[in-house]
Amino acid sequence: MATLRFENTDEEVQLPDDSPIAEVCEEAGVPFACTEGVCGTCVIEVKEGKENLSKPTQEEEDFLGEDTYNERLACQCKIKRGNVTISF
């Protein structure tokens, strides 16, 4: 099991390894619009554990640039394992 922590609310959610994070992010208050990685509404900042997320998709690289560093699109991410802390 992996743990996604929301820095804004200090809420933690347990997810099976390799799970998409979009649904739990939306429930926590991250805004969503297209859910296809095009609009950028769901940009999150990864505070800790970015190595525990799936690699950026082509849609993320197109929107955020190849050197996204700590920004990701919640609609495109999967949590692979471990702990990840984000803010939005």
C-alpha positions in Angstrom: 0.0 0.0 0.0 1.1 3.5 -0.8 0.2 6.7 1.1 -0.7 10.0 -0.4 -0.6 13.0 2.0 -2.2 16.3 1.3 0.0 19.1 2.9 -2.9 21.6 2.7 -5.2 19.5 5.0 -2.7 17.1 6.6 -5.1 14.3 5.3 -3.5 10.9 4.4 -5.1 8.4 2.0 -4.0 4.8 1.6 -3.9 3.5 -2.0 -2.9 0.2 -3.6 0.5 0.4 -5.3 0.3 1.6 -8.9 -3.0 3.4 -8.4 -4.1 6.6 -10.2 -4.3 9.5 -7.8 -6.9 11.6 -9.7 -10.0 10.5 -7.8 -8.6 11.0 -4.3 -7.1 14.3 -5.3 -10.5 15.5 -6.6 -12.1 14.4 -3.3 -9.5 16.4 -1.4 -10.3 19.5 -3.3 -7.8 19.6 -6.3 -9.8 21.2 -9.1 -10.3 19.2 -12.3 -11.6 20.1 -15.8 -10.6 18.0 -18.8 -8.9 15.0 -17.0 -6.8 14.4 -20.1 -3.7 16.3 -19.3 -4.5 19.2 -21.6 -6.0 22.0 -19.5 -3.6 22.1 -16.5 -6.3 22.7 -14.0 -5.1 19.9 -11.7 -1.5 21.0 -11.3 -0.1 19.8 -8.0 3.2 20.4 -6.3 5.0 17.3 -5.1 6.6 18.2 -1.7 8.1 14.8 -0.9 8.3 11.4 -2.6 8.3 12.3 -6.3 10.3 9.2 -7.0 7.3 7.2 -5.9 5.1 8.6 -8.7 4.9 7.3 -12.2 7.2 9.0 -14.7 5.6 12.1 -16.3 3.4 11.4 -19.3 3.8 13.0 -22.7 0.8 15.2 -21.8 2.5 16.5 -18.7 5.8 17.2 -20.5 3.8 19.1 -23.2 2.0 21.2 -20.6 4.6 21.6 -17.9 7.8 21.2 -19.9 10.3 18.4 -19.7 12.0 19.6 -16.5 8.8 19.6 -14.5 10.8 19.3 -11.2 8.1 19.3 -8.6 4.9 20.0 -10.5 2.7 17.3 -11.9 -0.8 16.9 -13.3 -2.9 14.9 -10.8 -5.0 13.5 -13.7 -1.9 11.8 -15.1 -0.1 10.5 -12.0 -0.1 7.1 -10.5 1.4 6.4 -7.1 3.8 3.5 -7.5 4.6 2.8 -3.8 5.7 4.4 -0.6 4.8 7.9 0.6 4.1 11.0 -1.4 3.2 14.5 0.0 1.5 17.0 -2.3 0.0 20.4 -2.1 -2.4 22.2 -4.4 
